[in-house]
Amino acid sequence: MNGIFCGFSSGNFTTEMGILTLVGVSIVFSVLSIIALVVTGFKRLDDHWQKQEEKASEQALEKEPTIDTTTLLLISAAAATVVDGRFRVRKIRRLLSPKTKRTPWSSRGRLVLQGSHTIRRGK
């Protein structure tokens, strides 16, 4: 090769090399700027969505939970069949909202967790 690469001598800096360098650097920085703008846009969208979720959860907490007496009676009867003696139902809450999609993985995990909390009856 003897110091010659792509038609340029290795020791001389020509204007074409300078222009090519400037164009290459400007392309790299412009693409990086576009990527930074896209990431910033996604961050702003995420912040906006999180604020909406916080508002929705605050509104849901402010709303008075209602449960009809039939459901309360059925839950109490189910608890009475498992537990011997006196008990009091202190809190009833829904574990998953009706809008939540249930996957087989989560259903199986919940089943294993609830199965591990069995109450043994003393005889």
N, C-alpha and C positions, 0 to 999 in steps of 0.2 A: 504494500500500500504506500509506503514511503511518505507518510504524512499527508496524503491526499484522501479526503473522504467526501463523497457526494459532490465533487467538483470544487470544493473549497480547500484551500491550503490550511494546514493546521495552525499556523502561526498568525495568520491575518484575520482581522475582524472586519467583515464587510457589512455594507448597509443592508443587504438582503438577510444576513444572519440576525442583525439587530431588529429588523422589521418582523422577521419570523418569531423571534423571542418575545417581542412585545405583543404580537397577536396571540401567541400561545398563552402567555401569562394573563392577558385580558380575557380570553375565553375561559380559562380556569376560574378566575375570580368572578366572572359574571355567572357562571354555573353555580359556584358556591353561594353567591348572593341569592340566586333563585331558590336554592335548596334551603337557605336560612329563612327566606320569606315563607316558604311552604311550611316549615316546621313551626314558625311563629304563628301562622294561621291555624294550624292544628292545635297548638297550645291554647290559643284564644277560644277556639270552638270547645275544647275540653273544659276550660274554665267556665264558659257559659253554660254548658250542659250540667256541670257539677252544681252551679248556683241554682239551676232549675230543679235539680233533684233535691237539694237542701230545702228549697221553698215547698216542694211537694211533700217532703217528709215532715216539715214543720206543720203544714196544714193537716196532714193525717194525724199527727199527735194532738192537735188542738180539737179534732173532731171527737165527740163522745162515742166510745165504743158501745155498740148495742149487741145484745145477744137475747134471743127470745127464751122464754121460760121452758119451752119444750126441749130445746137444745141443752140448757143448763141441767134440766132434770135427767136427760139421757147421759150426760157426762158424769153426773153425780152417781147415777145407778151403775155405770161401768166402773167407776172408782170404788164403789161399795162392794162389788163382786171381787175385786182384787185385794182390797184392804180389809182386814178384820178389825172390828171396833169402830170407834168414833173417828171422824175426820172432818175437815172443813176444806172446801174448795176456795182457795184464796185468789187464784189468778187463772184466767183462761185466755190464751192468746193463740193466734194462728201462726204456725211455723212458716208456712209458705203462702204467699199471696196467690189468688187464683190466676193471676196473669203470668206467674213464674212457670217456665217450662221445666218439667221434671225429666231428668235423664235417668236411665237405668242405674247408672253409677251412684247418683245421689240417693235414689230410692233404696238401693241395696245398703248403702252406708247408714241411712236412717234406720232401716230395719235391724241391722246388726246392733246399732247403738241402743235402740229401744229394747231389743231382746236381752241386752246385758243388764238392764235395770229391772229384772224381775224381782218380785217380793215373795220370799218364801214364807209359807204359812207354818206356824208352829203347831204341832199336834201333840 
